[in-house]
Amino acid sequence: MAIDIKDYSPSSFVSELMNSRIQIAEAFSSVRAYVHSSKKDIQNEWFENLVNELLKAFEQDPEKFGFVFELAVFANARLAGTAVFKKNLERFLTLSRNITLKAGNCEYFFAKGMVNYILGDYKKAEKSFQLYAKNYPRPPLFHRTGGPMYRNPYGPKVCGQGHFPGCLEIVKYSKSKTTNVVLVSCDSGYLAAYGKDFFDLIKKLDPLSCIHFHVINPVKDILKKIRFLNNDDIGLSFERVDISQIKTYSSVSRYLIAVKIMDLYDKDVIISDIDLSFKISPKDVVNLVDGDFGLYINEHKGRCFPWTYVLAGLGVYKKNLNSISFLENISSFINGVFDDEENCWMLDQMALEYALRRNENMPFSDLRKLGCPLSQFSDRPQRRKLAKNFLTKFGED
């Protein structure tokens, strides 16, 4: 049974962890539930005390408790935007300067990299992340803090070419007069569960928008099974790939084909999650953007981690050279990092952060600061069941 940190005081939580009555994985999972979500069951004061208790334990035996330093850095993200958060960052830096650990203390180096990342010192962050990776024969892609491992995002080795997209087929594209193209990628199950409602919502807000569905490994006779796809205002493409991590790839593939879709329609492209519930028309979203492209930049604790810095669920890419270059950087990152043996959730958000750091001088607009509303369909659990039932009934190609 999963533990919940609200059942402990900060001191008892750390004591149980130090005495192995709480496992390391359990500790990270329970803290992650509050850091990576908006849960407010616990006040900031609890996390302030937790960080203090963790640092006390770390200072008692740094060599043994490198993971405690990592957990303290992670927990501090809950305090982002407060004076205590900034004060703790200085404490972390002081400790990292004064304590020299063996090269094999991977957790410590990961945490040190995160501190420098938050402070914006990306060169120092990269050195620490490389030391972290160096000490694993095969570094875990999905880190226990809830995000993918960094994988040297500022170096040339991360770039990859030629793997994806796979066998791409443009089934049809809208030839009617369109203002822009809303691009989503998904498997057949999610298309059946969300597609028609997503399409109807967009067309209600902007009758001239085109919605292009990019479907990974579509089921047989999908146009007969999901009939709304025959609408003239819908664009459709299929991609067939022989990989294990279909769910992950179905999410990131939209970024791999975005430039091709932009060229096909000769229009601005809005990349969206299929479960995004638009509150304003796609045309109005595009009109908010006065830069070359528009990104949804996170705030507070979301800015503490590269995998949550830029949200992948909504982005505006105007048809210009900077947008194309930016999208190509995203594609390059995904090709270089995608791992078919591991779940790569949030890979698209890592790729967006990489592309933004690589192109920091490109003019872009922050959709969050511009007041662009961002919300999802409220009945997602039920729709996930519909998606699963559809694939169970009709199979995956």
N, C-alpha and C positions, 0 to 999 in steps of 0.2 A: 504494500500500500504506500502510495507517495506521501512524503511528509510535507507539512505546510509550516513555513517559518513563523506564522502568527501564533503557533502553539508553543513557541519558545520565547524566552527572553534572549537578547543578544549574547549575554555571557553564557547562558546554558546551551545555546546553539553551538557556540564555538567550543565549549567544553566537551559536548557530545561528539563533535567532529574530531577534536584532538585525541579523544579516547576511542575513536573508530566505532562508536555506537551510531554515528551517522556516517554513511559512506561518502566519499568525495563526489561521486556522480550524483548522489541524492542531494548533496549540499548545493551543487551548481544548478541542478534542476529546480530546486525549491526557490533559490534566489532568482533564477531566470524567469520564473512565473510572475515575478513582480517587476523585474527590470525591463523585460520585453513586452509588457502589456500595460494597460491603464488601470490595473487593480489598485484600489486605494484602501484596502483593509488595514494596512499598516502605515503609520505616520512616518514622516521623514526622520524624526528623532530616533526611531528604532534603527533605521539604516545608519544614521550617524554613529550610534553606539556600536553597531555591528562592525563597521569599518575600524573603529578604535580597538575593539576586542581582537579582531583579526590581525591587526598590525602588532599588537602586543605579543600575540602568539608567534608571529613571524620573526620578530626581533629576538625571541628566546632561542630559536634554532633555525636560522635562515636556510641552511643546507637541507634540512629535513622538511621544512614547511614552505617550499617555494610555491606550492599550489595555494597556500593561504594568502600570499601576496597577490596572486592572480585573482582570487575570489574577492579580495578587498577592492581591487581596481574595478572589477566587474560590478560589485555592489554599489560602489560610489556613483555609478551612472544613474542610479535612481535619484540622486540628489542634484542632477544636472540643472543648472540655472540658479543655484543657490550659492551663497558665500562659502558655505562649508565645503561644497563640491570643489571650488577653486583652491581652498586651503588644503584639502586632502591631496590634490594634485601636486602641490608643492612638497607635501610630506612624502609622497611616493617618489618624487624626483630626488629628494635628499637621501632617502633610503637606498635608492638604486645607485647613487653615486658613492655612498659610504660603504656599501656591502658588495664584496666581490664573491661571486659564487662560481662553482665549477661549471665548465661548459655544458655538462649534461643536464643542468637544471632548466629544462625546457619551459616549464610553467612560468618561471620567473622572467625569462626572456620574452615570452609572449606578452606578459603583463607590462613589462617595461616598454615594449613596442606600442602597446595600447595607450600608455600614458603619453608618450611622445606624439602619437597620432592625434590624440585629443588636443594637445597643445599646438598642433600644426607643424611640428618639426618632423617632416616626412622622411628626411634622409636618416635621421637617428632611428626613427621608427622602423625603417626598412632594414637597417643593420641588425636590430633586435629580432625582427621577424625572420631574418636569414639564419641567425643563430638558433632560433627556435626550430626551424625546419631542418637545419644541418644535423641535429641530434636525433632525428628519426630516420630509420632506414626507408620507411614509407610514411611520410607525415599524414595524419588524418585530415581529410578534406573538410569534414564537418566538425568544428571545434565545440567543446563542451560549453562554451559561453553562448552557444546558440547561433553561431554564424560560421560561414566557411573559413577555412584557413586562408591566410593572406596570399600565399603563393607568389611572392615577389612581384607585385603589381606595377612597380615603376621600372623594372628592367626589361630588356628586349626579349628575354627567354619566354616570357608569358605568352607572347603572341603566337598564334597558330593559324594555319591556313589549310583549306582543302578538305577538311573533315565534314563540315556542315555548311549549308543545308544539304540534305540528302537528295533523293530523286524527287525533283520538284515538278509539279504539273499545274499549270494555270488552267483551271476548268472553265471559268468564265469571268468576265469582269464587266462592271456596269458601264455602258456606253452612253447613258443618259447624262444630262448636264449635272455635274456635281460641284459642290463648294469645296469639299475636302473628303478624305478617306479615313474612316475609323478602322484600324487594323487590330484584330485579335487573333490569337492562336490557341488551339485547344485540341483535345481528343474528341472522338465521336460522342462519348457520354456527356461531357460538359456542353457540347453543342446542342444535344437533345434537351438537356436540363435548363440551359440558360438562353440559347440562341434566339428563339423567337421573341421572348420578352425583351431581350437586349435590343434586337432589331426594331421592334415596335416602339420602344422608348426613344431611341435615337430618331426615328422617322417622325415621331410626334413632335419632338423638339426642333428638328430641322429636316423638312421634307427633301431637301437637296443634298443631304449627306449620303455618301455611299458607305456601306459597311462591308468590309472584306474579311471573310472567315478563312483562316489558314488551318487546315485540319491535318493532324498527324495520324498516319496509318488509319484512314477512314474505313468504316465497316462496308461490306459489300452492298451495292445498290443504295447508298446513303441518300441519294436524291429522292428515292421512293419512300424511304423510312422517315426522312425529315423533310417534309414537302415544302416548308416555307423557303427553303434554299433556292427554289425555282423562281423566286421573285426577281424581276429585272434590275432592281436596285441593290442587289447583292452580288458581291464579287466572291469568288471561291477558288481556292487552290488546295491541292493535296501534296503532302510530302510523305514518302515512304522511307522509313529508316529501320534498320535492324539493330536495335539497341534494347537494353534492359530498362533503363531509367526513362520510360516513356512519359510519365507524369511531369518530371522535371523538364524534359526536353520540350514538351508541349507548351510549357510556359515561356521558355527562353527563345523559341524558334521565331517568334514575331520580330525580334530584334535582328535576326539573321537575314530575314527577307525584306526588311523595311525599305532598303534602298531600291530593291527590285520593284516593289509595289509603288514606290514614289515615281519611278521611271515609267511604269506601266500606265499609271493614271495621269501623270504630269501634274500632280496636285500635292498640297501639303498633307502630311500624314499624322494622324493622332493614334498613338499606340495605347491600347487600353486593356485592362483585365476584362474578361467576359462577365464577371460578376460585379462590375462597377455600375452603380446606379447614377447616371448623369442627372444633375439638377439644373444645369444650363445647357444650351445647345452646343454641339461640337464647334459650330461656327463662332459662337461667343467665346469659347475656350481659346480658339486660335487668335481671335481678335485681342485677347488679353496680352498676348505675347508680342513685345516689341523687339526682342532679341532675335537671334537666328533660330533658336529653338527654346522650348519651355520645359523645365524640369520641376518636379515636386520635391523640394528640399525639406528634409525633416528638421525638427527643432529639439532643443533640450537633450534628453537622453538619446534620442535618435541620432544625434550628431556625434555620439561617442564611439560609434562602431562603423567601419567602412561598409558593412553589409546592411546598415539601416540608414545611411546618410542620404541617399537618393531613393525615393520610392519608385518602383518599376511599374506600378499599376496604371500610371497616366503620364504621358509625355507628348509634347507637340514638336514636330519636326517639319519646319518650313522647307520648301524645295529650294535649297541653296547649297553652296559648296561646303560651308561649315557644318551644316546638319549632316550632310553625306559623310564628311570626314569623321564626325563624332560617332555616327552609327557604324562606320567601318571599324573604328577602334573598339566599340562594344562587341562587334562580331569577332574581331581578332581575339579579344580576351576570352570570350566564350569558347572559341575553338581551342584555345591554348589550355583551358582549365577544366572543361567538361570531363567528368570521369564517369564512365558507364558502370563502374563497380560500386559507386557510392551515390547516395541521394545528394543532389546538388542544389537543394532549395536555397533561394536567395542569390543564386549565381548571377541572375540578371542585375540585381542591385549592386553586387560587387563590380560587375562590368561597367555599370553606369558611374560608379564612384571612380573607377580607374580612368574611364574616358574623360571625366570632368577634371581630374587632377592632371591628366596629360594635356588637356586643352583649356587650362585655367584662364587664358586670355580671350577666349571666344566669348562674344556677347550673348548671354542667354537670360531668360526671364524665370524668376522663381514663382511658380504657380501658387504656392502656398501663400506667399506674401501678397500676391495679387488678389487673394480672396477666392480662388477657384475652389468650389465645394468638392469634397471627396468623400463618397460613402459607397457602401456595398449593398447588394440585395439583402434584406433582413432574414430571409428564409434559407440561408445557405446550407444548414444541416440537412433539410429536407431535399434540397436540390442535389446535394452530393449523393443521397440515396437514389434519387432518380437516375443520376448519371451511372452509378454502379449497376442498377437494375437494367438499364439500357444495354450496357456492355455485356452483362451476363446473358441477356436474351439474344443479342445479335452477334456477340463475339467481337474480337478485335482483329482487324485484317492482318 
